[in-house]
Amino acid sequence: MKKIFLLFFASLLVLSCTKDAELADSSADLSTTLAQYDDTNMGIYKGVFTTQGTMERGTLEISITPNNYGVATLNLVSGQVINFRADRTIDAGAELQDLVFSSSSVIASFKLSADLDGKNVQISDVMYKGITSGAIAIHETSRAPVTPITGVLACDDCDAHPLMVTGDTGTFSLVFAGDGSADDTVLSLADVGVVVATPGAQEGCADNGDGTTSCNVSGFGTIGGNDISFDGTHSYNNGGDCSSAAGGWTLDSTNHGNFGGTFTSDTASCAPPANDTCAGALPIACGDTVSGDTSLATNTGADTCTTTWTAPDVYYTFTDTGVAQDVILFTCDQAGYDTKISVFSGACGALVCVAGNDDGPGCADFSSTVEFQTSGDGTTVYTVVVHGFNSSTGIFDLSMTCTDAPVPTCTDGIQNGDETGIDCGGSVCPPCAATDFVPDCGDTAWTDDGGAGGTETDGDPGNYAYGTDTNWTVDAGAGNVVTADFAEFSIEATWDFMYFYDGATTADTPILTSNLGTAASLDRGGVDSGFTGGDLLADGVTSSGQFLTIRFISDTSQNRPGWSGQVDCSPPPPASEVNNRVMAPKRPATQTAQEIADKKAYLRKMGYKIK
């Protein structure tokens, strides 16, 4: 590529394809609080980046919140990700002027400035590995989301220029600001020996009727007294985050005449995959490994295997072979993102859950493994859906293995046939024991709603249900107190919580310390304090009077084995025992960063998904 021909249009396209996201850590992602920063210089800035004289290009995202160090992420098209940190914090309402961002992994830095209302964004002094570079960005608001794209251009008619050759290529990235409902603005970044910004416009947006929208785009500017322009079409998928652009560019030189060529974005197509819907499910068979990608897929709705999902999904299908088989479907260690798998029987539009899985078991990267037994009737059609945790998307490999299943019996220790529990329920086996889900005085086997060997709708035997918000009140009778002790306690750390109140309602005083001194934690909403993870394993809670109210809340995306324990109602213990309990060691009020990291590592090792 000729050095003088380094034409780099990097435009920031503000699109209507930003998705709602269930956040793994809402404190680290501004999307749920974007509106409060609409008319300030806080919040999210998105843009594009290029080096001067190379084909390296990428997208840039900057997050700034009051009184915190700003952070930025540069995602190069090569796949390399570079993180930046600001040199200082910015107070709410303060000027944002020459805020320096630097990377500790490579020699790269830039400065960011913006008006108090987040407009007139300027990125200057951009350096990358010692190469002069350029970047531009726009402040994202709830009224106008920003999605940058990158691409390449070709010089189709350049032979008349003494330093250009037809066929030369360069980088080209376009960006639109707006949601397609009205004429939108465009910023472009061009590199022709020097990096310059060029304004543009997007207009004439129309719904194509196939889930995509197309708009006309154009821009015009000058470089060293020479006119440069581009025009083309921008297309995006209304249900995903795909954005593509293609068109032409021209350069009018005062000394050498007119030159031009074409441009194409790196994202070549916005079309969803063929198996985006149940009707388009692709075949999969025993022994197969198929590759898939949900990046451009759409979300098709609810299911009863892993609760309603919010991520785009793709479909696969197979038919019962006529022999009952144990089937394992997995993306384990073969996925580039956090997957879920749901398996159904029945016809499209009337699917019935067979099994589902979020993480593992045994998967190191939050990919999924689901195991179930086919009917063996030779006619049942099974539908397999691969989708993501929260709004995650990406590429994956889905593998399917099958072995002939043993003839079901009521003593094989496996939930098979039409059993509703392990070796119990169904048409042949004895009824399953009732789950002791409601605590009461004298209970010696109080459990969660999954019970011992029970099966929840998520397909995980014995786990408690998703999306639970239940409370109970235990009455010990006048003069007695209530003690709930747990032999087993395993709920999703930091996301599912059990709360205790010293009285007959949840409005009474919360109990914030266990009998052995474990302190309750603020819940994910940061409002109430409860026990989570394995806090109450071999521990318990005691009321000060005759009533104890217990509340359990689980979120909608993961669960754990739950709890089992006993409920005792008896006179209060002697004062000496109470004093001993009060003097029991308590969790430190503060923890070091290393202690927190060690605890998270332990929880991950134990199978918890720390978000």
N, C-alpha and C positions, 0 to 999 in steps of 0.2 A: 504494500500500500504506500503510495507517495505521501511524504510527510506533509506536503502543502495541502493535500486533499483530506485532511482529517476532519471531515464534516460530521459533527455530532449534534443532532437535534435531540435534546432530552426534555420531553414535555411532561408535565404533571397532569394526569388525567383524573379529574374529580368525577367519580362514577357513582351510579346508583347500585353498584353491586357489592357494597359492604354488607356483611352478614351480621346478624345478631349472634352473640357468643355467650355461652355459659362459661364463666371464667374460672380457670383453675386457681387463680389468686387475684381477686378483685382489687387488692391494694396495689398490684403491680401493673394493672392494665386500666387505661383511662376510659375505655369505651363506654362503661356504664355511667360515667360522670362527665361525659364530653360536653354536655350542654352548659354546665356551670363555667366552662372556660371559653365559651363562644366569643365573647367580646373582650377577652383579655389576652395577654401574651403568654399565658400558661397553657398547658395541654399538649397536643400532638402536632408535630410538623412532619409532612411527608414530601419526599422529593426524589430526585435522580442524581447520579454521580457519573463522571467520566474522567479519565486521564487524558492529558494532551499528548497525542502522538501514539496511542495504542488502542487496541480494541477492548480493553477492560472497561466494564460498565456495570452499573448496579443500581439498586433502589436504596434510599436512605429514609429511616424513620427516627425521629427525635422526640423524646418525652421529657417534659419539664413540669414539675409540680412545685408548689410553694414550699420554700424552706428545705428542699431536698436537692441533692446533686442531680443535674440533668444527665440523661443517658441517651445514647444513640446506637443504632445498629445499621451497618452497611451490609447488604446482601448482594454479593457479586454474582453475575450470571454463571461464573465458573463453579458456584456452589460454596465458595468461601464466605464465611460470616465474620465480620470484624466489629467488635464492640468498642464504644467510646464512652468516656466519662467527662463531665464538665469540670472546670477548674474551680468553680465556686457555686454556692447556692444563690437562688434568686427569691427575694421576698415577694409576696403577692402585692401587686400595684407598683413594683419597682421597675425601672428601665431594664430592658434586655438589650445590652449593647456589648458587642464583641465578646460574647460568652465563648470561651475556648474549649473545644472538645478534643481529647487526645486518646489514642489507643495504646494499650500496654503490650499488645501482641505484635504489631507492625509499626513502622514509622509512618504514621498517618495522623492528620489533625485538620481542623477547620474552625472558623469563627462564625457564630450565629448572632444576628441582630434582628429586632422586630419592633414595631411601634407598640404602644401600650395596649392597643386593641387587636394585636396579632397580625396586623397587615404590614405591607412593605417589608416583607421578609428578605433579608440579605444574608447570603453565605459567602464568606470571603476567605482568602489565604488558605485555600484548599491544597493540601499536600498529601501525596500517597507514595511511599517508598522513594521519596526524593524527586518524584515527578510532579511537575505543576499540573494541577487538576482543577476541575470545576464541579459545582453542584448548585442546585436550586431547590427550593422547597416552598410549600404553601401550608399555612395554618389550617388544620382540619377542624371543622365545626359540625355540630349536629345538623346544621342546615345544608352543609356542603361537604360530604365526605371526599377524601382525596385518595386516589389509587394510581401510583406511578407505574409505568411500563418501560421496557427497554426494547431495542431492536437494532437492525442493520440497514444500510443503504448501499446501493450500487450506482456506479457512474456509467450511464448508458451512452452518453454522447459527449465525450471529453477529449477527443483526439486533437481538437483545434488548440487546446491549451498546451503550452510547452512543457508543463510539469505534471500533466494529468494524462492518464491512459484509460480508455474505455475498458470497463471491467473492474476497475479499482473499487474497493469497498471501504466502508467506514461504519461508525456506530450511529445509531438513530433511535431516540426514545421520545415518545409522545405522552403528554399528560393533559387531561381535561379537568376543569374545575366546575362542578355542577352536577345535577342529577338527571339531566336530559329532559327535564320538564320545560326548560326555557333556554334561550341562548346562553351559552356558558363560555367562560374565558379559558384561554390556554396560555401556558408559559412553555417556551422552548429553550433549549440550551444547545448552541452550535459550536463546534470546534473546527476552525479552519486556520490552523496555525496558532490562533488565540481562541479563547473560550468566550462566547458572547451569548447574551440572553435575547430571545425574540418573542414578542407577544403574538398571540393568535386567538382564534375563536372556534367554538363548536356550535353548530346550529342545525336545524332541520332534522332533529332526532325523531325516529319513527319506530314503533314496535313492529317487528317483522312477523308476528303471529306464531312464532315457533320457540318462544322463550328468549329471543335475543332482540336487542335494540341496536339500530345503526344510526350514526350521526355524521354529518359533513364536518370536516376539520380543515382549517387553513391558518397560515401564519405568514408574517412578512417582517423583514428587518434589513439592516444594512451592516456590512462588514467591510471596514476600510474604504467606504464610499461605494462599495459594490452591493447591489440589491440581491437579497436571497429570500426565497419563499418556498412554501410547501403547501400542498392540498391533498386530501384523501378522505378515507372513510374510517371511522372508529366504530367497532362493534363490541358488544359485551353481553354476557349471559345474565339475564335478569335474576336468576336463582343462585348464581355462584359468584366467584370473584375473578372470572376470566375477563381479560380486556385485550383486544387485538386491534391493530391499525395497519393500513397499507395505503400507498398513494405515490405521488411524485414530488420532486423538488427541482428547483431551478436556481442557477447562479448567473447573474448578469454582470459580466466583467467589463469595465470601461476600456480595458486594453486588449482583451482577447475574445470578446463576443459572449455568446450565451452557451451555457452548459446545463446538463440535467441528468436525472436518473430516477430511480424508484426507491421506495423504502418499505420495509416490512418489519413488524414487531416480532420479538422473540416468541411471543405466544401466537402461534400461527392460526389457531382455530378456537372458536368459542363454543363449538358444538358439544353437547353432553355426550357421554359414552353410549354405545348401543344398548347396554344393559342398565340404563338409568332408571327404568321402570320395571315393575313386575312382569308386564307383558313382553318385555324385551330381554328377559332373563337368559343368560348364556348357559350352555350345558357344562356340567362338571361331573366327573366319574371317579370311581375308586382308583387311586394311584395317580391322579392328576395333580399337577401344580399349575395354577393359572395366575397370570399377572393382571392386576387391575389398578385403577387410579380413580379416586373420588374427587379430584380437584375441580373438575368441571361438571360433576354430577349435581342433581338437585335433591332436596329433601322431600320424601314422599309421604311422611306422616308418622302415625303412631304404631306401636306394637306392644304386645303384652309380655315379651320375653325380657327386655331390659328397660322397660318403661318407655315413654315417648322420647324419641331421640330428636336432636336438633341438627345433626350433621348430615351432609349429603350422603347418599347411599347408592350401591349398585347391587344387582341381583344375579344369582346363579340358580340352576335347577337340576334335579335328577329324579329318576323314578325308581321305586322299590324294585329290587331284582327278583323277588319271589322267595328269597331266603332271608330270615331275620339276621341282621348284621349289626355289630358294634361299629359305629361310624365316628371318626375323629376328624374335625375340620379345624385348621389352625393357620394363623398368620405368625405364630410364635417365632420371634427373632428374624422375621422375614418382612417386616413392615417398616416403612419410613415415618410412621406416625402412630398415634394412640388409637387402636382399633377396637371395635366391638363386632361380635358375630351373633346373628339371630337366625334360628332355623324354624320354619313353619311347614305345616301340611295344609292341603286344601287348595282351592282355586284362588286366583288373584281377586282381590276385593272381599274375600271371605277367609283370610289366612288364620290359622290356629297355631298358637305357639307350641313348639315341640321342645326347644331348649335355647338357651342364650348364655353368653359369656362376655364379661368386660375384660378383665385382666387374667392372664395365665390359665391354669396354674403352671408355674415354672418358667414363665416368660420374663426375660430381663428388661424388656423395653415397653411394657404396657401393651404388648400385642396379646392375642387372644387364642384360646383353645376351648372348643366345645365338643363334648362327647354325648352321644345318644344312641338309642337302639331303634332300628327301622322295624316296621310292622311285619315284614315278610309276606305281605299279601299279594305282591306283584303288581299292584295298581296305584298305590299311594304316591302322589307327586310331592316332593319336598322342595321348598324354596329357601335358599340361603341368602341372607342379606349381610353385606359388609358395610359398616358405617363407622363413624368416629366417636370418640368421647367428646362431649360438649359439641363444639363446632369444628373439630379437627378434620382435616382432609389430607390426602397424600396417596402415594403409591404403596402397593402391597403385593405379596405373593400369597395366594390361598391354596393350601394343600388339603387333600382328602385321602384318608386311609380307611380301609374296611377289613374287618375279620368276621367270620361267621360267629353269631352269638350262640351261647349255650342255651339249651331249652330252659325257659324260666321256671324256677321253683320258689317256694316260700321259705327256703332255707339257704339260699346261695349268697346272702349278704349283699345283693345288688338290687336296686330298684329297676325292675324290668317287667315285661309283659304290660298289664294294665294296673300294676301296683300304684297306689297313691303315696306310699312311703316305702322304706326299705323292708322287704319281706312282709308287708302288711297292706291291707286295703285292696280295692279292685274286686274282680268277680270271683277269685279263687282264694286268696290269702285272708287270714283273719283281719278284722277291723284294726286300724291303727289306734294306738292309745290317744286319748284326748290331750291336746296341748294345754298345759296349765299356764295360760297367758295372763290371767287376772290374779294379781297377788292378793293373799288374804292371810289372816293369822293362822299359824300352824302349817303353812305350805312348806314342804321339804324339797320340792322340785319345781320352783317357779322358774319358767323359761321365757324366752322371747317367742314371738308368734311362729318362728320356724320350728321350735321344739327340738326334740331329739330324734333325728331321722325324718323330720317333716320336709316338705318340698315347697318352696315359694315359687311365685310366678316367674322369677328370674332364672329358674332352672338350677339354682345352687342348693343342694340338699341341706336342710338345717339352718340356712341363713335367714335372718329376719327380712321383712319386706322393705322395699323401697318406699319413699314418700310417706313415711309414717309420722303422725303427730298425735300421740295417745297419752292420756294421763289417768291415774288411778289414785284413790284415797283409801288407805288402810286404817280402820278404827280398832284400836287395841282395847277399848273399854276404859272406863274411868279408873285412874290410878295406875295405868300401865303405859308403857312406851313401846314403839315399834322399831325393830331392828331388821334391816334387809342386809343379809350377808351373801357374798357371791363366791362360789367355787370356780366359776368360769366367768370371764368378762372380756369380750373382744368385740368392740364396735369400731367403725371407721374413724381413725384418729383425725381430729380437728374439723370433722364434717358432721358426724353424728354425735348426739349428746344425750346423757341422762341427767335430769335435774331432780333435786329433792327439796321439798318445802316443809317447814316445821309447823304443820297445821293441816286444816281440812281443804284448803284451796291453793291454787298456784299463786294467789295474791299474798299468801303468808310468807314469813321470812325464809329466804333460801338457805339451805345448809351448804356451806362452802368448804367444809373440811371433813374428810372421811374419818372413820374410827381410828385408823392408823396414821392420820396426819396428812394424807394426800390432799393437796389443795385443788379446788375446782378451777377450771380455766374459762376465760371469756369464750363464748361460742363464735361461730363463723360470722354472725351478724354483729358481734362486738357489743351485745346488749346484755345478755344474761350469762351466768356462770354455771357450768355443769361439768360432769365427768365424761371423759372420752377415751378412745384407744383401749388400753388395758389398765386404766387408772384404778379400778376397783377389784382387780384380780386378787383373790384371797383377802378381801377387805370388805367393808360394809359401811352403812350409815345408820344412825340412830336418832329418833326424834326426842324432843324434850318433854312431850306430852302424849296424849292418847292418839293423836292423828299424825300420819305421815303421808304426804302427797308426792307421787312420783310421776314425772313426765319424761317421755322418750320421743326424740325427733330424729328421723333419718332423712337424708337427702334423696334425690331422685336418680342417682347414678351408680352407687356402689353399696355393698353391704359386707357384713362379716358374720362369723358364727353366732354372735350375740352373747347371751348370758344364761347361766343357770345358778340357782341359789335357793335360799330359804328365807321365810319371813317369820319372825318370832315376835310375839306379843306377851310381855311379862312386866312385872314391876321394874322400876328403874334400878340400875346397878348401884351398889354402895358407893358412897362418895369417893372412897379410895380408888375404885376402878375408874371412875370418871376422871379423877385427877391424873391417873396413869395414862388415860387416853389423851387428855389434853397435853400431857408432857411428851407424847410420842413425837418422834422426829417429823418435821414438816418439810415440804418441798421448799427449796430456797426461793426467796421473793424474786430474785433476779438470776439469770443464767448467762454464762459467757457464751460468746459466739461458737466456741469449740464445743461446749456442752450441748448447745442446740443442734449443732451439726452431728455430733455423736448420737444424739437421740433420734434424729431423722434417719441416720444410717441404720440404726437398730430397727426402727419401725419398718423401713423398706425391706430389710433382711427378713423380717417377720411376715412380710406380704402386704403391708399397708401401702397405699398409694398416696404419697405425700405430695400435695398440690402447691 
